[in-house]
């Protein structure tokens, strides 16, 4: 790829709608936080070249949970949020929505308010220092079950904050159905929160149908396997449901064997609203900036197409109308 195009892509205003805060912890920050909190990390958490060590989806979830285990204080969440936002801003990102998990905080004895206060401080510090706008999506964990998801949704509703813009669900996609979580999503939606859920990543198009037919969602996390069902693709366009696409994550987790097999172009050609995202950047050796660069190098997208992706991603964001309008003007 020509150097001048790389530079233009670097400078292009970008929007990220799909990252998990606990999955944004760089290995060196994990060690720093663990040391100051007196936590001993498992010896096999990192590889010899200082990457997170895992070999399959379950192994990834275990490494993710182990890295999260070192978190103990609001300062920890502040540092992760700030560091992640700094990296995004350095790559041209002007807006980023991040999933945060009250269940992960609770597992180490932290309250919802402590977790949130740390995240808010990180967002404020990053906007002051780098100009990037950060927002939060409260996420339940699918494999913890529908009853726990309902508790998380109620926490969201009972503790409003202007930086919290939505409700979502991650975790092991093979456990339970999307419909099982309708009570939790309905609580959030009734309180005015936009919703998204992971589907069509590990499981096929049936999981996306399950989500869009049973949950009040306007976005799907991943959703790439929708391409296996032309009727579903048409339905996503008809309903205006956006896909939060994470190509680097899909390759790392073997959803597809390589980028040549990835359906990003098919999704774009179908007219589906699409964003480019890093998901869990240090776990998958990616960043939102490198996803944009890859879209040009590996998928043949030009600068105008990438700008359009930023534009439709901002439109699909859960930001308030004023923030959305202001940042759309920046993207141009």
C-alpha positions in Angstrom: 0.0 0.0 0.0 1.4 3.4 -0.9 2.9 5.4 1.9 0.8 8.5 1.2 -2.4 6.4 1.4 -1.3 4.9 4.7 -0.8 8.4 6.0 -4.2 9.6 4.8 -5.8 6.6 6.5 -3.9 7.3 9.6 -5.3 10.9 9.6 -8.8 9.8 8.7 -11.3 10.4 11.6 -12.3 7.0 12.8 -15.1 5.6 15.0 -15.0 2.4 17.1 -18.2 0.9 18.4 -17.0 -2.5 19.6 -14.3 -3.0 22.2 -14.3 -4.6 25.6 -12.6 -2.6 28.3 -11.2 -5.6 30.1 -9.9 -6.8 26.8 -8.1 -3.6 26.1 -5.5 -4.1 28.9 -2.0 -4.2 27.5 0.3 -6.9 29.1 2.6 -4.3 30.6 -0.4 -2.5 32.2 -1.7 -5.9 33.6 1.7 -6.4 35.3 1.7 -2.8 36.6 -1.8 -3.0 38.1 -1.2 -6.5 39.5 2.0 -5.4 41.2 0.4 -2.3 42.9 -2.6 -4.4 44.0 -0.4 -7.3 45.3 -1.9 -9.8 42.8 0.2 -12.8 41.6 -0.5 -13.5 37.9 -0.5 -17.0 36.5 2.9 -17.9 34.9 1.3 -19.0 31.7 -0.8 -15.8 31.1 1.8 -14.4 28.6 3.8 -15.9 25.7 7.5 -15.6 25.3 7.0 -12.6 23.0 4.8 -10.8 25.6 1.4 -11.6 24.1 -1.6 -13.0 25.9 -1.4 -16.8 25.8 -4.4 -18.7 24.5 -5.2 -21.2 21.7 -9.0 -21.3 21.3 -12.1 -19.4 22.2 -12.5 -20.9 25.7 -8.8 -20.3 26.3 -9.2 -16.7 25.2 -12.1 -16.2 27.7 -10.0 -17.7 30.5 -7.0 -15.4 29.7 -9.4 -12.5 29.5 -10.8 -13.3 32.9 -7.3 -13.8 34.4 -6.2 -10.4 33.1 -9.4 -8.8 34.6 -8.7 -10.5 38.0 -5.9 -8.0 38.8 -8.4 -5.1 38.8 -9.2 -3.9 42.3 -9.6 -0.1 42.3 -11.3 2.7 40.3 -7.8 3.8 39.4 -7.2 0.5 37.6 -10.3 1.1 35.4 -9.2 4.7 34.9 -5.8 3.6 33.7 -7.1 1.0 31.2 -9.7 3.5 29.8 -7.1 6.3 29.5 -4.5 4.1 27.9 -6.9 2.6 25.4 -8.4 6.0 24.5 -4.9 7.4 24.0 -4.0 4.7 21.6 -7.2 5.2 19.7 -6.7 8.9 19.5 -3.1 8.5 18.2 -4.6 6.5 15.3 -7.2 9.1 14.4 -10.2 7.8 16.4 -12.5 10.6 17.4 -15.3 8.5 19.1 -15.2 5.1 20.9 -17.8 3.1 22.6 -16.5 0.5 25.0 -18.3 -2.4 26.7 -17.8 -2.6 30.5 -18.8 -5.6 32.6 -20.2 -5.1 36.1 -19.9 -8.8 36.6 -16.1 -8.8 36.1 -15.9 -5.9 38.6 -18.1 -7.7 41.1 -16.0 -10.9 40.8 -13.0 -9.0 42.4 -15.1 -7.2 45.0 -15.6 -3.9 43.2 -19.0 -2.1 43.2 -20.7 -0.8 40.1 -20.1 2.7 41.2 -16.4 2.1 41.7 -16.0 0.6 38.3 -18.0 3.4 36.7 -16.2 6.2 38.4 -12.8 4.9 37.2 -14.1 4.6 33.6 -15.6 8.1 33.7 -12.3 9.6 35.0 -10.4 7.9 32.2 -12.8 9.2 29.6 -12.6 12.8 31.0 -8.8 12.7 31.2 -8.5 11.3 27.6 -10.9 13.9 26.2 -8.9 16.6 27.9 -5.6 15.4 26.7 -6.4 13.9 23.3 -9.8 15.3 22.2 -11.3 11.8 21.8 -14.9 11.3 23.0 -15.5 8.0 24.9 -18.8 6.4 25.9 -19.8 3.2 27.7 -22.1 0.3 27.0 -23.0 -1.8 30.1 -22.5 -5.5 29.1 -23.9 -8.6 30.7 -22.1 -11.9 30.4 -24.1 -14.5 28.5 -22.6 -17.6 30.1 -23.6 -16.3 33.6 -27.2 -16.7 32.6 -30.4 -14.7 32.1 -31.1 -14.0 35.8 -27.7 -12.4 36.3 -28.2 -10.4 33.1 -31.4 -9.0 34.5 -29.6 -7.9 37.6 -27.0 -6.1 35.5 -29.7 -4.4 33.4 -31.4 -3.2 36.6 -28.1 -1.8 37.8 -27.8 0.2 34.6 -31.3 1.6 34.9 -30.8 2.4 38.6 -27.5 4.2 38.1 -27.8 6.5 35.0 -24.8 8.5 33.8 -24.5 10.6 30.6 -21.5 8.5 29.4 -23.5 5.3 29.6 -25.3 5.1 26.3 -26.4 1.5 25.8 -26.8 -2.1 27.0 -25.1 -5.2 25.4 -24.2 -8.8 25.9 -20.9 -10.7 25.3 -19.6 -14.0 26.5 -19.9 -17.6 25.4 -22.3 -17.5 22.4 -23.1 -21.2 22.6 -24.8 -21.0 26.0 -28.5 -20.1 26.3 -30.5 -18.4 23.5 -30.8 -14.7 22.7 -34.5 -14.9 23.5 -33.6 -16.1 27.0 -32.2 -12.6 27.7 -35.3 -10.7 26.5 -36.3 -9.6 30.0 -32.9 -8.0 30.7 -32.8 -6.2 27.3 -36.4 -5.1 27.6 -35.7 -3.5 31.0 -32.8 -1.5 29.4 -34.8 -0.5 26.3 -37.8 0.6 28.3 -35.5 3.0 30.2 -34.4 4.5 26.8 -31.1 2.7 26.3 -30.0 1.5 22.9 -29.1 -2.2 22.7 -26.6 -4.5 20.9 -25.7 -8.2 21.3 -23.0 -10.5 20.1 -24.3 -12.9 17.5 -23.2 -14.5 14.2 -19.6 -15.0 15.4 -19.2 -18.5 16.8 -22.7 -19.5 15.8 -24.3 -19.1 12.4 -27.1 -16.9 11.0 -29.7 -18.5 13.2 -28.2 -16.7 16.2 -28.6 -13.4 14.4 -32.2 -14.2 13.6 -32.7 -15.1 17.3 -31.3 -11.7 18.3 -33.2 -9.5 15.9 -36.5 -11.3 16.4 -36.4 -11.4 20.2 -34.3 -8.5 21.4 -34.8 -4.7 21.0 -31.4 -4.4 19.2 -30.3 -1.9 16.6 -26.8 -3.3 16.3 -25.2 -6.8 16.2 -21.8 -7.4 17.6 -19.9 -9.2 14.8 -22.8 -10.7 12.8 -20.4 -11.7 10.0 -22.0 -15.1 9.5 -25.1 -13.4 8.4 -23.7 -13.7 4.9 -24.6 -17.4 5.0 -28.3 -16.5 4.7 -29.2 -14.1 1.9 -32.7 -13.5 3.5 -31.0 -12.4 6.7 -28.8 -10.0 4.9 -31.8 -8.4 3.2 -33.6 -8.3 6.6 -30.7 -6.5 8.2 -30.8 -3.8 5.5 -34.6 -3.6 5.8 -34.6 -3.1 9.5 -31.5 -0.8 9.4 -29.6 -3.0 11.8 -25.8 -2.3 11.9 -23.0 -4.8 12.2 -20.0 -4.2 14.4 -17.4 -6.0 12.3 -14.1 -7.1 13.8 -12.0 -8.8 11.0 -8.8 -9.1 13.0 -10.7 -10.7 15.9 -12.5 -13.1 13.5 -9.2 -14.3 12.1 -7.6 -14.6 15.6 -10.5 -16.7 16.9 -10.6 -18.8 13.6 -14.1 -17.7 12.6 -12.4 -17.5 9.2 -9.1 -19.0 8.3 -7.7 -15.8 6.7 -8.7 -12.3 5.5 -9.2 -13.6 2.0 -12.1 -15.6 3.4 -13.6 -12.8 5.4 -17.0 -11.4 4.2 -16.4 -7.7 4.9 -16.8 -6.8 1.3 -20.0 -8.9 0.9 -21.5 -7.1 3.9 -20.6 -3.7 2.5 -21.9 -4.6 -1.0 -25.2 -5.7 0.6 -25.7 -2.1 1.9 -25.6 -3.1 5.6 -24.4 -0.4 8.0 -20.9 -1.5 9.0 -18.2 -0.3 11.5 -14.6 -1.5 11.8 -13.5 -2.5 15.3 -10.7 -4.0 17.3 -12.8 -6.0 19.8 -10.0 -7.0 22.3 -7.0 -5.4 20.7 -4.0 -6.7 22.7 -5.4 -10.2 22.7 -5.8 -10.2 18.9 -2.7 -8.2 18.0 -4.8 -5.4 16.4 -6.0 -1.9 16.8 -8.8 0.2 15.3 -6.2 2.0 13.2 -4.8 -1.3 11.8 -8.3 -2.5 11.0 -8.8 0.6 8.8 -5.3 0.0 7.2 -6.2 -3.6 6.6 -9.5 -2.7 5.0 -7.5 -0.8 2.4 -4.7 -3.3 2.0 -6.6 -6.6 2.3 -10.1 -5.6 1.1 -9.3 -3.0 -1.5 -11.3 -0.1 0.1 -10.3 3.4 -0.9 -10.1 6.5 1.3 -13.7 7.6 0.3 -15.1 4.2 1.3 -13.3 4.2 4.6 -14.6 7.7 5.3 -18.1 6.4 4.5 -17.6 3.6 7.1 -16.6 6.2 9.7 -19.7 8.2 8.8 -22.2 5.3 9.0 -20.5 4.1 12.1 -21.1 7.4 13.8 -24.7 7.4 12.6 -25.1 3.9 14.2 -23.4 5.0 17.4 -25.4 5.3 20.6 -24.2 8.9 21.1 -26.7 11.7 21.9 -27.9 13.8 18.9 -25.7 16.8 19.6 -22.5 14.7 19.9 -23.4 12.7 16.9 -24.0 15.8 14.7 -20.8 17.4 15.9 -18.6 14.4 15.1 -20.3 13.7 11.8 -19.2 17.2 10.8 -15.7 16.3 11.8 -15.7 13.2 9.6 -17.1 15.2 6.7 
